[in-house]
Amino acid sequence: MSAAARTAVITGANGFVGSHLCAELARLGWEVRVISRGLAPAGAHRPDVDLFSNGDALSAAMAGADTLFHLAGIAHERVPATELDALNRLNVDTTIRLLAAADIAGVPQMVWLSSIKVLGDVSHRPLRPNDPYQPGDAYARSKVRAEQALQDHPARTTHVAVVRPPLVYGSGVRGNFRALMDWVARGVPLPLRRASSPRSMVGVGNLCSLLVRLGEPRSGIFHVADGDDLSVADLVERMSQAFGRSSRLWSAPPGTIALLAQLARRPGLYSRLFHPLQVDQSETAEALDWRPPHSVAWQMQETVSWFRAQR
């Protein structure tokens, strides 16, 4: 079947990763359908269903599709106890309902976006797909439950590929990465010179490249990252270069920063700044004959260009 004849169904199409994936699939000639309550991205079709429609309606919306890309979910790291039911309903229950609907519709492939956080927030060596689960928060635990449920679901037709990215960046990025860009752009001196532990990231262009590669029927767990791991200090240096300015890093005792993170009720922040978290994607590269197509330098410049255009 030619690329022009292929059809994708995407959830989370209006999100950060989903909007990039929709654009990439359209560029490659795929027909794109989105399951969403919001407006469909340009060039995509939105059937009259959403994530909470019944199974028959979801199956009808997927009829004739080649691949379901399930990207929707709650991605907040700090989830209040009052929202745990909603977290599990969307991240776990809806994921299984979508697989069941895709299987009934005869969709050959489902690609689901998990997170490297299912294996923990710190690594003593690059994390491999078969490493034991060590989720550190409610979000990661919901992803673990969904992974396990997908493995246990007796799908007859649909293969399931689980993708575990680390931090994703690129145009449209939000959260801590965007906040860091804002500080660098404004020339704020940052006490992160000692934040030298290597951490894996993945540009959204590289992530979408892998997602598209998994559009063919294939099951398994796939790790993904850029070719180069950076420490937070390295990241600030790269950002500063892309902004055309000198970095303003200075050294503060890590213990002081850990205490400030505790006082701010963000204990995980210290770990994300000072502890290593590396991803081993060698099995992905070997199984799929795939390599990240975009360099960190190019993706950083694209991200900075987008950021400047928003100000």
Secondary structure, DSSP 8 states (H G I E B T S, - for coil): --GGG-EEEEESTTSHHHHHHHHHHHHTT-EEEEE-SS---TT-B--S--TTS-HHHHHHHHTT-SEEEE--S---SS--GGGHHHHHIIIIIHHHHHHHHHHHHT-SEEEEE--GGGG-S--SS-B-TTS-----SHHHHHHHHHHHHHHHS--SS-EEEEEE--EEESTT--HHHHHHHHHHHTT--BS-TT----B-EEEHHHHHHHHHHTTSS--EEEE---SS-B-HHHHHHHHHHHHTS---B----HHHHHHHHHHTT-HHHHHHHHS-B-B--HHHHHHHT----S-HHHHHHHHHHHHHHH-
